Amino acid sequence: MSVNDKNVLTNKEKQYILFIMSEIKTIKKISDNRSARHEYHIIESHEAGVELFGTEVKSIRGGGVNLKDSWVAVENGQMFARHVHISPYEKGNIFNRDPMRDKRLLMHKKEIRKLYEKVKRDGLTLVPLSMYFKGSRVKLQVGLCKGKKLHDKRDSIAERDVKRKLDRVMKGHRGDF
């Protein structure tokens, strides 16, 4: 046995390393629905896959997504993202789809059933919060939300202003402490 034989990996070790590397998935944020965070109290959030065509994925990679004014509907045990605008891919010609078509969301039936029951029973809303790549897959973060009243919006704006002023004051006095 020579010195170089110690550095050789067995097949099991190679398979284990490949398995670990495949489990590590990078997350790249594509789009964020800021208006949803302003308009709603987010109670809980869930991750759902999105059923897309090739030209839509290419357009998403270029950043052509708008989640503003979009919502999620449950029909016949399936979830659909409505009014999610994905710009047509420039080089897609006849393969481009309607930019405003309903996108089917991929979740387990039990999860869909639980969310649907909460929406019907408590009068909550399902809203897309953000879209991102997880590895090579496109995922949509769906929030179970309750609408804010006008005074709630004013309170959150006032809190944000106070925090901003406090940060400015702290930034100016960093060396004093």
HELIX and SHEET records of a PDB file:
HELIX    1   1 VAL A    3  ASN A    7  5                                   5    
HELIX    2   2 ASN A   11  GLU A   23  1                                  13    
HELIX    3   3 ARG A   34  GLU A   39  1                                   6    
HELIX    4   4 GLY A   54  ARG A   61  1                                   8    
HELIX    5   5 ASN A   93  PHE A   95  5                                   3    
HELIX    6   6 LYS A  109  ASP A  122  1                                  14    
HELIX    7   7 LEU A  150  GLY A  172  1                                  23    
HELIX    8   8 ARG A  174  ASP A  176  5                                   3    
SHEET    1   A 7 ILE A  27  ASP A  32  0                                        
SHEET    2   A 7 THR A 125  LYS A 134 -1                                        
SHEET    3   A 7 ARG A 137  GLY A 147 -1                                        
SHEET    4   A 7 TYR A  40  VAL A  50 -1                                        
SHEET    5   A 7 LYS A 103  LEU A 106 -1                                        
SHEET    6   A 7 GLN A  78  ARG A  82 -1                                        
SHEET    7   A 7 TRP A  71  GLU A  75 -1                                        
SHEET    1   B 2 VAL A  65  ASN A  66  0                                        
SHEET    2   B 2 HIS A  85  ILE A  86 -1                                        
END                                                                             
